[in-house]
Amino acid sequence: MADIEQEYVPQSRTVIYCGVCSLPPEYCEFGGTVKKCQDWLQKNDEDLYERLWSEDALAAATSSLSVDAQKRAEKDAHKKALKAEAAEAKQAATIKSSKVIIKRVERNKRKFVTTVTGLEAFSLENKKVAKDLGKKFATGSSVTKVPSGGEEIVVQGDVSEEIEEFLLEKYPVIPEDNIELVEDKKKKAGAGAPAG
């Protein structure tokens, strides 16, 4: 019996992960971005795409199913595709209607800060953008909570127009039409008080 035993040598494997959903391509069908995953796989690994998604591969995978099961599988696949398209359309509509508001706020006499709100809709992290703005303008930059529940980036100094240019250059996901510049001046004491 000792003669028959062989020494086990482990084999290394290279696993490919999808660039869209980060799952192995064999599992992309269980995510919500099947069509995008298929396009990515076809572009990056033609052989694996043919093995998983070619007409022959799909026919072989469904041939062992009963007719009812095949119909259910087609119906489920169609539902998933429609759901993914609806999610993409919703995301595109959210981006189209969202605004990034860059506001110049007067603090004391000739001292200003610039606030930036609305970056969350474009899937940007406020802390990362604040750090980039602080480096770019060599000034203080921080993320603060606002009473409405969101976050805003506060940058020291009057750099509203420069921030607009920087955001458009560094983050192309933000359309130029979605950036709004606002000036917010403090009201002077007694200016709006009724005379008594």
Secondary structure, 3 states (H helix, E strand, C coil): CCCCCCCCCCCCCCCCCCCCCCCCHHHHHHCCCHHHHHHHHHHHCHHHHHHHHCHHHHHHHHHCCCHHHHHHHHHHHHHHHHHHHHHHHHHHHHHHHCCEEEEEEECCCCCEEEEEECHHHHCCCHHHHHHHHHHHHCCCEEEEECCCCCEEEEEECCCHHHHHHHHHHHCCCCCHHHEEEEEECCCCCCCCCCCC
